[in-house]
Structure formats: structure tokens, C-alpha cells
Amino acid sequence: MKKILFLLSACLFAVAQLSATEPVFLKGDKVVNIGLGLGSTLYSGTYYSSQVPPVSASLEIGLVDEIAEKGVIGVGPYVGYSSYKYEYMGWGWKYSNIIIGARGSFHYPLIEKLDTYAGVLIGYNVATSSEFGDPIQGYDYSYSAGGLVWSGYIGGRYYFTNSLAALLELGYGIAYANLGIAVKF
């Protein structure tokens, strides 16, 4: 019985803390995110190697606040880049991808100084490739292509100061995870 009472007390304390948490991201705020990706969503396998690791940058502007009491909706542009090489016995391809798009996020404060959010990205992937090395006879492999992309993500920015934060996002975009910094204006 004491364990159940302790557990209920802890849950009530946690809920009280959540309701006392003030939003970190507000209507009118502008935040620039710069991230380094971990785990490629584009190329993986035995013969692939990264030339330029996945990098991304985005701007987010708080548009609407007071959703579900403390929630804020933010939108803004996104750009991501990565470059990979596929090589087998001195021959292969070099690939590069640029994702240009727009993101929309719903922010809701859970812990003090932590801006937690979930959102979607809709964009266009510009992909190029070129052949290198001693080509196999009859193959000429160089092209550019593109297509619509979308992804969902969750993330958090922990603010060390009023304007500087560490960033972690998980989802599907230029990488499965992004670590970086965020600057609020």
C-alpha cells in the first residue's frame, strides 16, 4: 500500500510540474537550427561511404500560440545536404542529395528550459549521381533526378541561455537523427 501511495504522489507531483512549466517557444519567436545527421536515410550498405555527412539547417517562426493552453505552432523553411560514394573494385558512383522544403511543428512544454515538439516536413529531393573509376562496358551512369519527400519527426531543444540551445531530432529526413544547435532571435 505504501508503494502505491508513493507512486500516486510521484505522479501527482509530475503532473503539477508539467502544468507549472512555461513555454520556451512562443508566437513571434524565430529560431535557426543547424544539425549534423547520424544514420543515413538515403544510402546504406557494404559498399557505401559518406563523402559529406548529412547536414541540415532550418528556420522556425512561431505563428499561433495558446493551443491546448501552452502549445505553439511554428513553421519555416528547411534545407538538408548529404553526399555518398558507392565503390566496388575501383569503380562506382558518387551521389549527392539536397532536400529543400517546409516544416510545421507543434510545440508543447514538458520540462523547464526544454522545447519539445513534433512535426512534418514536406519538400523536394534533388538527387544527382556520377560514375567514376573504370566503368563496366556498356554502362554510362550519370543523372539528375528529384521527387517529393515528406517526413515526420519529434525533437527537443534544451536552452542553456535565453537564446542558445542544444538540439536533438529523430525522424526521417536527411538523417534518422540530427544533433546540433539552435539560436533564438
C-alpha positions as a printed NumPy array, in Angstrom:
array([[  0.   ,   0.   ,   0.   ],
       [  2.87 ,   2.371,   0.8  ],
       [  4.373,   1.749,  -2.656],
       [  1.079,   2.573,  -4.37 ],
       [  0.677,   5.731,  -2.295],
       [  4.255,   6.772,  -3.117],
       [  3.672,   6.107,  -6.841],
       [  0.457,   8.159,  -6.849],
       [  2.215,  11.01 ,  -5.035],
       [  5.048,  10.957,  -7.555],
       [  2.575,  11.023, -10.476],
       [  0.663,  13.948,  -8.959],
       [  3.925,  15.828,  -8.406],
       [  4.958,  15.202, -12.026],
       [  1.597,  16.441, -13.351],
       [  1.849,  19.532, -11.139],
       [  5.325,  20.223, -12.52 ],
       [  4.072,  19.855, -16.111],
       [  1.279,  22.334, -15.525],
       [  3.759,  24.788, -13.951],
       [  6.119,  24.644, -16.946],
       [  6.078,  27.763, -19.118],
       [  6.554,  27.577, -22.909],
       [ 10.072,  28.196, -24.202],
       [  8.971,  28.75 , -27.831],
       [  6.333,  31.484, -28.298],
       [  4.372,  33.214, -31.041],
       [  6.738,  35.574, -32.857],
       [  9.935,  33.732, -31.869],
       [ 12.417,  32.956, -34.651],
       [ 14.786,  30.007, -34.189],
       [ 17.605,  28.899, -36.516],
       [ 18.524,  25.19 , -36.236],
       [ 21.795,  23.744, -37.545],
       [ 22.221,  19.984, -37.336],
       [ 24.598,  17.152, -38.128],
       [ 22.854,  13.92 , -39.122],
       [ 23.509,  10.458, -37.735],
       [ 22.298,   7.422, -39.66 ],
       [ 21.587,   7.869, -43.343],
       [ 18.038,   7.559, -44.599],
       [ 19.276,   7.594, -48.192],
       [ 22.223,   5.212, -48.7  ],
       [ 23.447,   2.311, -46.636],
       [ 25.139,  -0.97 , -47.227],
       [ 28.523,  -2.619, -47.565],
       [ 29.992,  -0.557, -50.387],
       [ 28.637,   2.876, -49.404],
       [ 30.718,   5.505, -47.632],
       [ 29.87 ,   9.046, -46.616],
       [ 31.595,  11.875, -48.5  ],
       [ 29.799,  14.707, -46.683],
       [ 27.784,  13.666, -43.635],
       [ 24.126,  14.705, -43.564],
       [ 23.823,  18.36 , -42.537],
       [ 20.692,  20.454, -42.218],
       [ 19.539,  23.971, -41.446],
       [ 16.095,  25.329, -40.779],
       [ 14.344,  28.454, -39.61 ],
       [ 11.226,  28.254, -37.484],
       [  8.823,  31.087, -36.735],
       [  6.171,  30.829, -34.02 ],
       [  2.798,  31.578, -35.652],
       [ -0.012,  30.55 , -33.305],
       [  0.082,  30.101, -29.538],
       [ -2.237,  29.107, -26.699],
       [ -3.23 ,  25.83 , -28.389],
       [ -4.236,  23.321, -25.712],
       [ -3.283,  26.003, -23.194],
       [  0.501,  26.174, -23.771],
       [  1.005,  24.765, -27.285],
       [  2.562,  26.745, -30.133],
       [  2.603,  26.088, -33.883],
       [  5.756,  27.021, -35.773],
       [  6.578,  26.891, -39.492],
       [  9.592,  27.604, -41.663],
       [ 11.987,  26.566, -44.439],
       [ 14.356,  23.579, -44.32 ],
       [ 17.426,  22.543, -46.323],
       [ 19.469,  19.355, -45.936],
       [ 22.505,  18.012, -47.817],
       [ 24.438,  14.749, -47.94 ],
       [ 26.908,  13.089, -50.279],
       [ 27.789,   9.397, -50.576],
       [ 30.033,   7.178, -52.636],
       [ 29.383,   3.594, -53.748],
       [ 32.631,   1.873, -54.699],
       [ 33.336,  -1.698, -55.783],
       [ 36.728,  -2.769, -57.166],
       [ 37.773,   0.77 , -58.15 ],
       [ 34.531,   1.622, -59.891],
       [ 31.35 ,   3.203, -58.606],
       [ 29.064,   6.188, -58.258],
       [ 29.04 ,   9.436, -56.332],
       [ 25.645,  10.603, -55.095],
       [ 24.504,  13.895, -53.627],
       [ 21.111,  14.845, -52.267],
       [ 19.679,  18.231, -51.435],
       [ 16.309,  18.341, -49.699],
       [ 14.551,  21.708, -49.821],
       [ 11.244,  22.032, -48.048],
       [  8.985,  23.479, -45.389],
       [  8.373,  22.245, -41.863],
       [  5.493,  22.66 , -39.47 ],
       [  5.793,  21.806, -35.778],
       [  3.594,  21.667, -32.708],
       [  5.49 ,  22.678, -29.54 ],
       [  4.373,  21.817, -26.045],
       [  6.454,  22.389, -22.886],
       [  7.059,  19.356, -20.682],
       [ 10.187,  20.299, -18.729],
       [ 11.582,  23.727, -17.842],
       [ 14.062,  25.047, -20.468],
       [ 13.179,  22.169, -22.831],
       [ 11.255,  22.972, -26.013],
       [  9.64 ,  19.672, -27.085],
       [  7.882,  19.34 , -30.427],
       [  6.611,  17.062, -33.181],
       [  6.089,  17.945, -36.807],
       [  6.116,  17.204, -40.516],
       [  8.438,  18.128, -43.372],
       [  7.269,  18.405, -46.972],
       [  9.891,  19.059, -49.612],
       [ 11.687,  18.174, -52.787],
       [ 14.776,  15.944, -53.04 ],
       [ 17.246,  16.956, -55.755],
       [ 19.456,  13.903, -56.378],
       [ 22.497,  13.734, -58.649],
       [ 24.925,  10.939, -59.399],
       [ 28.046,  10.471, -61.464],
       [ 30.152,   7.483, -62.383],
       [ 33.865,   7.266, -61.519],
       [ 36.719,   4.818, -61.93 ],
       [ 36.986,   2.14 , -64.641],
       [ 33.421,   1.728, -65.872],
       [ 31.875,  -1.574, -66.813],
       [ 31.484,  -1.771, -70.606],
       [ 28.12 ,  -0.556, -71.822],
       [ 27.243,   1.425, -68.68 ],
       [ 27.033,   5.211, -68.601],
       [ 25.645,   6.123, -65.216],
       [ 25.257,   9.855, -64.621],
       [ 21.945,  11.571, -63.994],
       [ 19.963,  14.083, -62.003],
       [ 16.549,  13.377, -60.581],
       [ 14.183,  14.664, -57.983],
       [ 10.969,  13.939, -56.235],
       [  8.647,  14.912, -53.456],
       [  9.614,  13.838, -49.948],
       [  7.862,  14.052, -46.62 ],
       [  8.728,  13.041, -43.119],
       [  7.562,  13.108, -39.556],
       [  9.839,  13.96 , -36.651],
       [  9.992,  14.597, -32.928],
       [ 12.542,  16.791, -31.27 ],
       [ 13.699,  18.88 , -28.414],
       [ 15.809,  21.967, -27.846],
       [ 17.328,  22.439, -24.408],
       [ 18.075,  26.114, -23.758],
       [ 21.281,  26.866, -21.857],
       [ 20.565,  30.589, -22.153],
       [ 17.522,  32.508, -23.377],
       [ 18.787,  32.259, -26.956],
       [ 21.187,  29.265, -27.249],
       [ 20.064,  25.631, -27.207],
       [ 21.257,  22.099, -27.93 ],
       [ 19.093,  20.278, -30.476],
       [ 18.095,  16.63 , -30.945],
       [ 15.602,  15.472, -33.583],
       [ 14.534,  11.954, -34.503],
       [ 12.652,  11.126, -37.681],
       [ 13.022,  10.671, -41.381],
       [ 14.62 ,  13.476, -43.415],
       [ 18.235,  13.804, -44.472],
       [ 19.116,  11.523, -41.493],
       [ 17.388,   9.442, -38.806],
       [ 18.792,  11.648, -36.026],
       [ 20.076,  15.213, -36.002],
       [ 22.268,  16.721, -33.302],
       [ 23.013,  20.399, -33.356],
       [ 22.499,  23.873, -32.009],
       [ 19.605,  26.297, -32.133],
       [ 19.699,  30.077, -31.819],
       [ 16.57 ,  32.06 , -30.911],
       [ 16.13 ,  35.653, -32.118]])
